[in-house]
Amino acid sequence: MLSLSDGFEREIHMAHLIVIGGGITGVTSAYALARQGHQVTLIEKHRYAGMETSHANGGQLSASNAEVWTHPSTLIKGLKWMFKADAPLLLNPRPSWHKLSWFAEFAASMSRYRDNTVATTRLAIAAREHLFGWAQDEGIEFDLKQRGILHIYRSRASFEHASQVSRLLAQGGLTRRAVTPDEMRAIEPTLRGEFFGGWYTESDSTGDIHKFTHGLGLACARLGVKFMTAQAVARVWSTGKSVRVLLASGDEVDADGVVICAGVRSRALGAQLGDRLNVYPVKGYSITVMLEDEQSQAAAPQVSLLDDATKLVTSRLGLDRFRVAGTAEFNGYNLDIRADRIRPLVDWVNQCFPGVSTRRVEPWAGLRPMLPNMMPRVGPGRHANVFYNTGHGHLGWTLSAITAHQLGEQVAQWERMRASPSVPAAVAA
């Protein structure tokens, strides 16, 4: 209800919003909007939510990994590793206009490296309150482990770069501390290898993104969100006052507004709506090591790790699963799981945690939706009733709750603007 100054009240029509995409950003967006009282329809091409990039990522809720990639060293490493099949960063040299334009904008964004790293840190810290609060409110069990994240470094140069990053993270409000190799072994006794040093962020945590997405999806349903799963979107239109979505099945869905949370497909949908989103699909791989015996369960780490040299991250998911994920592959819209990209992950486990059996390992690949400046796109598009919550890159799990909250604020502002033309002029004044 909207209370007006002349003493009468008028009920405001809460908008019907379509959310396209059932990954972590789509489900968190639907949840935030449903909590505001909106009628929400979520359209997802898979039968279940969280079946693509939100299915088996590294699991880290990591403000300590908020450093954006727009640093000159990223391009140098990409060129150096271009023809190395097992490189942490692999760039397919075959040119495309999409790839060339993305890297041109990536290079142009390097001047914002520091500012964007600080801003991302603040977002990551703010996201914790919302995500943990929602999980508690809705009773979601997602293998949350609040044991911190330990970044490990094998050389002085990489450790010193991390020292510079730590100062940027501190500007964003994050506290982490340098640790010696002996302190690293005390934090995570199962870790093997020679290291120069590490940085430990006690406030970071890990969890199963797919379990959380599923649990929050159930909460959405309880709030009245309509799920249209196994439905691919063929086309979307906006008049500025209404939207229409054409499904591949031929059915149409009408609403007052639309929220694009379609990951790497957001670029194509944005173009249909007159908006340019230069999202590129950056492939990442993971393995889930099944800890089927007591020795492996005891030998697998409890503390989450990030190995700077290999760009691999880990998370312990419950008693019997150990997730290892990472790498970045610029190879277009390709979801093939390559054996030469999975083998380094298995080898890393064998080297760093030799007591863990890798007899049973489940490989996975997903496409991270990355914008050239490494910042998510959250808010309205060219049309007033079109919104975006996409482009989170490698931090979709970490940032999802705060960007959904921000989206809710943007939609609320739009709602007020929709209502204002019908408010009497004397009241508006």
N, C-alpha and C positions, 0 to 999 in steps of 0.2 A: 504494500500500500504506500502511496505517496501522499504525505500530509502537506496541504497547501495553506498559505497564510490567511486566507479568508475564511477558514473554519470548516471547509468541506474536504472530503477525501475522495480520491478516484483510484480505482484499481488499475495498475499498470499491467499491460499484457507482456508477460515474460517471453522473450524470443525463443523460437524453436531453432536450434543450431544443429547442423550436421558436422560431425567430426570425421574426417577422412584419415584413416590409419589407426590400427589397433596395436601399435607398439607401445613402449613405455611413455612416449610423449603424448600419444593419442589417448591412452587410458587415463593418465594423470590429468589431461585437459578435460576429458569428459567428466571426471570425478569433481574437479574444481568447479566446473560450470553447473553440474547437477546440484552441488551443495549450495550454489547461489539461487537455486530454484528454477533453472532453465529446463525446458524440455530438450533433451539431447538424443540424437540418433547417431550411433557410431557405425561406420561402414568399414569393414575389413575384408580383404580379399581371401585370407586364409580362414579355415574353419574355426580356429581359436585365436585369441589375442596373443601377442608376444611370440610369434613363430619365426620371425626373421632376425633382424639385428638385436632384438631384445630377448633372444632365446638362450644364448650361451656365451655371453661376453665375459670379460675378465673378472667381473664381480666387485670391482673396487668402487667405493663411494669416496672419492679421493680429491679433496681440496688440494692436497700436496702435488697433484698431477695437473694443476691448473695452468702451467706454463703453455702458452700457445706455441704453435710450431713455426710461426713466421719469423724465424731467425736465420741469418745467412748460413749457419752450419747445416740447416736442413737441406738446402739446395746443394751444398757441397757434398753431403753424404749421398743424396739421391744420384748425383752424377757419378760419384765414386763407385756406388754399388749397382749401377744400372744393369750390368751384365753378370751379376752374381746371384744365382738362383735362390740361395738361402739367406740373402741379405735382409736385415730388419726392415729396411725401406727399399722397395723394388718399384722401379718406374719402367713401364713398357715404353720403349722409345718410339713406337708407332704413333705419329702425330694425329691429332684430331682437333677441330676448332674448339670443341668444348674443353679439352685438356689444355690447349695453348692459352685460351682466354683465362682459364682458372689459374694457371701458374703465373700469368702476367699480373693478375689481381693479387695473387699471393705475394709476389715480389713487391708490389705497390703497398701492401699492408705491413711491410716490415717496419716502417716508421712508427707503427702503433703497437709494436711488440710489447713494450713495457706497460703501456696503459691497458692493453687488452689482457695481459697476464694478471695485473692487479684487479681489474674488473671481474675476470672469471673467478678469481679466488674469492672475492666477496660473494658472488653468486653461489659458489659451491658451499660456502659456510652457511649462507642463508637457507639453502635448500634442506639442510639437515633437519631443522625444526619442523618443517612441513612434512617431510617424508616419514620421519619417525613418529610424528604426531598422528598422521593418517594411519600408519600401521598399528599404532596402539588403539586408536578409536575403532578401527575395523577388525581388530584381532587377526592381523595378517602375520603368518609365520613364514619367514623367508631366509632362514639360516643366517640371520644377522650375527656378525661377530665383531665386537668393538674392541679389537686388540691393537689398533693402529696399523700404519703402513711403514715399512722399512725400505728406503731406497738404498741400493747397494752400488758401490762404485769400485772399479778395478784399477783405475789410474788416477794420478794426481790431477791431470787436466780436467777429467770429467767431474771429479769431486770439487774442484775450484769453480767450475761453471755452476755446479749445484749451489755453491755458496752464494753466487751472485743471484741465482734464482730465488734462494731463500730470503734474500732481502726484499725482492719484489713480493713474494708471498706474505712477508711480514707487513708490508704496506697494505695488503688486502685484509689483514687481520688474522693471519694464520701463524701459529707458533709451531716450529719444529726445531729439533736440536741435532747437532752433529754428534756422531758416535764413532768410537774407535772400533777396529776389528774385534777386540775382546768384548766390548760392549754389544756389538752386533751378535756375537755368539751367545751372549747372555740373554738378549732379547729373543733370539730364535736359535735354540741349541741344535736343531736338526740341520742347519745350513752348513754345507761343506764348500771349501774353495778358499782361494787367496784374494783378499780384498784390501783396497787402500783405506776405505772408510765408508761411512754411511750417514744418512739423515733419517731421523725417526720422527714421524708425526703421530703422536698418541691419540689425537682426536679423530683420525680417519677410521673407516670401518669397511666391511665387506658384506655382501649378501647376494642371494640368488635373484637376479633380475626377472627371470621368467616366473618364479614363484610369486614375487611381489606383484608383477603385472596381472597374473591370474587372480590373485587375491583381491587386488583393487578393482579388477573387472567385476568380480562378484559383488563388491560393495557398490559399484556403479549400478548394477542391475537392481540392487535393493533400493537405490535412490530413484529408480524409474528410467534409467538409460535404456534405450532400445538398441540392441545389438543386431546388426545385419551382417552376419559373417558369411564367408564363402561367396562374397559379392565384389567383383572387380569394378572399379569406376572407369567408364569409357570417356565421359565428358562432364564438365561442370561449367555452368554459366551463372553470371550475376547481373542483375539490373541495377544494383545499388540498394534496392529495397527488398528483393527476394532472390533466392538462389534455386537452381534446378540442377540435380545430379542425375545423369543418365548412366545406368549400370550396364555392364556387358551383357546381361540377360535381356536387356531391352526395357526393363522397368525404370521408372523415374521416381525420384524423391524430391519433394519441394520443402523449402524451409525459409526462415527469415535471414539466416546467415550461415556461413560455413567456416570451419577451421581446418586448415591443411596441416596435417601431422603425418605426411606420407613418406617420411624419410627420403631416400634417394629419388623417389618419384615425385617429390614436391616441385622439382624444377619444371617438369612437363605440365603438371596441374596449374602451377603458377602462370606459365605462359598462356594457358587457356583463359586465365582470368586477367590477363594484361599486366602481369607482374614478372619481373626478372629475378630469379633466384639461381645464382650460379652454384648450385649444389653439385659436388662431384662425389661419385661412389668410391670410397677408399676401403679396400677390402682388408679385413682383419681375420686372423685364424685363432682357434682355440682348441685345446684338448681337455677333456675331462677324464682324469685318471681315476679309475674305480679302485678304491682301497678295500680290497676284498679279504685281507688277512690282517691280523693284529699287528704284525711287524710293519706293514705298510702304513697302517693307521698311526702307529707310534712314530714312524720316521718322516711322515709328511708334516710340513710346517703348520703352526696355528696362526702365526703372524703373517699378514699379507706382505708381499715383496714386490718391488719394481727393480729389475736389473737394467741399469742404464746402458750397458754395453750391448745387450741383446734386445733391448726394448720390450722385454717380457714382463708381464704382471701375473700375480698369483692370488688365489683366494681359496680358503678351506671352507667347503660347503658341507656342513654337518660332519658326521663321523666318517662317512665312507666315500666322499668325493673331494678331489683336489683339482682345481681349475687352473690352467696355465694358458695365457692368451697374449696376443700382441701382433707385431709386424704391421706394416702398412704397404699395400700394393695398389698402385695406380694402373689399373688395367680395364677400365670401363665397367659396364654392367655385367660382370662375370662372377658367378658364384661357384665355379668349379673348385673342389677341394683338391689341391695339388699335393702329391706325396712329398715333393721336394721342399714344400713350405711347412708341412707338418713334422717332418723328420727332425728339424732343429729344435722344436719344442719338446719332443720326446727325449732327444739327446741331452737337452738342458736339464730335464728332470733326472736322468741317469747320472749326470755329473754332479749336480748340486744336492741331490737327495738320493744317494745310491741305495739306501735301504727301502725305497719305495718300488714296488713291483709295477712295471709298465706293461704287463702282459695284456691287460684289458684297458684300452684307451679309446674314447669316442672323439673323433675329429669333427670340426665344425668350421664354417666360414660365414661371415656376414659383411654387409656393405655399410660402412659408416657414412652418414650424410654430412659432408664437410663443405662449408663456405670458405672462400679464400682468406678471409680475415680471422677464421677460427672462432667466430662468435655466433651464437644462435640467432635466428631471425624470429622475433616474437613481437606480434602486434598486427595492426591493420595493413591491408594492401591498398591498391588503387581505388577499389570500391570500398565504401564505408562498412559494408557487411561481410567483408572477406578478411579473415585473420590467418596468421601463420604462427606455428610453433614447431620449428624444424631447424635443421642444420647444426645440430649439437656436436657433431663429430665424435671424437673419442670420449666425450664426457656426457653422453645422453643420460646414462643411469645417474650420474652424479648431479646433474643440473635439472633433471626432469621436474622435480617438485616445485622448484622456485619459478621456473618458466611457466608452468601451469598456473601458479598463483598470479604471476604477472599478466598472463593471458586473461585470467578472470577479471583483473582490474581494468584491462583494456576493454573487455566486453561490457563491463558495468558502465564505463564512461560512454560507450556507444549507446547503451540502453537509455541513459539519461538524455542523450542528444535526440534519440528517437522519440522520447516522450515530450521533449520541450516544445515542439511546434503546436501540440494540442493543449498546452497549458495556457490559460488566459493571459493576454498581454500584460494586464495589470499585475498579475502574480509573477510573471517572468521578470518584470521590471524590479 
